[in-house]
Amino acid sequence: MLLMMSDSSPTSRFLNSRYMDDKSEDIDESVEDTKEHWEEEIEFLEARLNGEHGEIDDEDRESCEEALKIAKENLASL
């Protein structure tokens, strides 16, 4: 069962994505899983930007900064 929402917000698109547990009927559980995903993504990207995963070149830094911005927006939208 896929969750179908009427709007096309980032949250709706994400919950309808592969991260949504199609066997779960508990939307709260799915939202919590989604929050956990974005928290882990933010943690990784911040560590990457802080050099905890080795050196980072300017192009990678720019990509990580943009990804971090998007991840934080997605988490805030939940």
DOVO-605157 format. One record per residue (C-alpha): chain; x, y, z. Coordinates in nm, 3 decimals, padded with zeros to 5 digits. Layout:
// residues N
+-------+---------+---------+---------+
: kette :       u :       v :       w :
+-------+---------+---------+---------+
:     A :       X :       Y :       Z :
...
+-------+---------+---------+---------+
// end
This chain:
// residues 78
+-------+---------+---------+---------+
: kette :       u :       v :       w :
+-------+---------+---------+---------+
:     A :  00.000 :  00.000 :  00.000 :
:     A :  00.147 :  00.334 : -00.102 :
:     A :  00.051 :  00.647 :  00.083 :
:     A : -00.104 :  00.887 : -00.163 :
:     A : -00.115 :  01.253 : -00.067 :
:     A : -00.283 :  01.520 : -00.271 :
:     A : -00.002 :  01.775 : -00.264 :
:     A :  00.347 :  01.753 : -00.407 :
:     A :  00.541 :  01.882 : -00.106 :
:     A :  00.885 :  01.736 : -00.037 :
:     A :  00.738 :  01.546 :  00.256 :
:     A :  00.463 :  01.392 :  00.043 :
:     A :  00.704 :  01.295 : -00.231 :
:     A :  00.943 :  01.147 :  00.024 :
:     A :  00.676 :  00.948 :  00.205 :
:     A :  00.565 :  00.807 : -00.129 :
:     A :  00.924 :  00.719 : -00.215 :
:     A :  01.117 :  00.400 : -00.156 :
:     A :  01.172 :  00.501 :  00.210 :
:     A :  00.805 :  00.461 :  00.285 :
:     A :  00.739 :  00.117 :  00.425 :
:     A :  00.469 : -00.011 :  00.192 :
:     A :  00.365 : -00.274 :  00.445 :
:     A :  00.317 : -00.024 :  00.726 :
:     A : -00.026 :  00.106 :  00.801 :
:     A :  00.109 :  00.330 :  01.074 :
:     A :  00.186 :  00.673 :  00.928 :
:     A :  00.349 :  00.786 :  01.254 :
:     A :  00.598 :  00.502 :  01.227 :
:     A :  00.672 :  00.594 :  00.866 :
:     A :  00.721 :  00.961 :  00.952 :
:     A :  00.953 :  00.862 :  01.237 :
:     A :  01.154 :  00.643 :  00.997 :
:     A :  01.171 :  00.935 :  00.756 :
:     A :  01.291 :  01.169 :  01.033 :
:     A :  01.555 :  00.915 :  01.131 :
:     A :  01.673 :  00.894 :  00.769 :
:     A :  01.717 :  01.273 :  00.742 :
:     A :  01.886 :  01.295 :  01.083 :
:     A :  02.137 :  01.029 :  00.973 :
:     A :  02.189 :  01.205 :  00.640 :
:     A :  02.251 :  01.538 :  00.814 :
:     A :  02.493 :  01.375 :  01.058 :
:     A :  02.689 :  01.216 :  00.771 :
:     A :  02.702 :  01.535 :  00.563 :
:     A :  02.814 :  01.746 :  00.859 :
:     A :  03.087 :  01.493 :  00.937 :
:     A :  03.190 :  01.493 :  00.570 :
:     A :  03.210 :  01.873 :  00.568 :
:     A :  03.416 :  01.865 :  00.890 :
:     A :  03.672 :  01.634 :  00.727 :
:     A :  03.582 :  01.328 :  00.933 :
:     A :  03.568 :  01.114 :  00.617 :
:     A :  03.894 :  01.233 :  00.468 :
:     A :  03.981 :  01.535 :  00.262 :
:     A :  03.708 :  01.706 :  00.064 :
:     A :  03.770 :  01.909 : -00.250 :
:     A :  03.587 :  02.229 : -00.341 :
:     A :  03.341 :  02.057 : -00.575 :
:     A :  03.252 :  01.791 : -00.318 :
:     A :  03.221 :  02.056 : -00.047 :
:     A :  02.978 :  02.254 : -00.260 :
:     A :  02.770 :  01.941 : -00.330 :
:     A :  02.767 :  01.842 :  00.037 :
:     A :  02.666 :  02.192 :  00.145 :
:     A :  02.373 :  02.189 : -00.099 :
:     A :  02.272 :  01.836 :  00.007 :
:     A :  02.291 :  01.941 :  00.374 :
:     A :  02.067 :  02.240 :  00.309 :
:     A :  01.809 :  02.018 :  00.135 :
:     A :  01.828 :  01.751 :  00.407 :
:     A :  01.765 :  02.012 :  00.678 :
:     A :  01.470 :  02.152 :  00.482 :
:     A :  01.324 :  01.803 :  00.439 :
:     A :  01.362 :  01.727 :  00.810 :
:     A :  01.201 :  02.059 :  00.904 :
:     A :  00.906 :  01.986 :  00.675 :
:     A :  00.806 :  01.676 :  00.874 :
+-------+---------+---------+---------+
// end
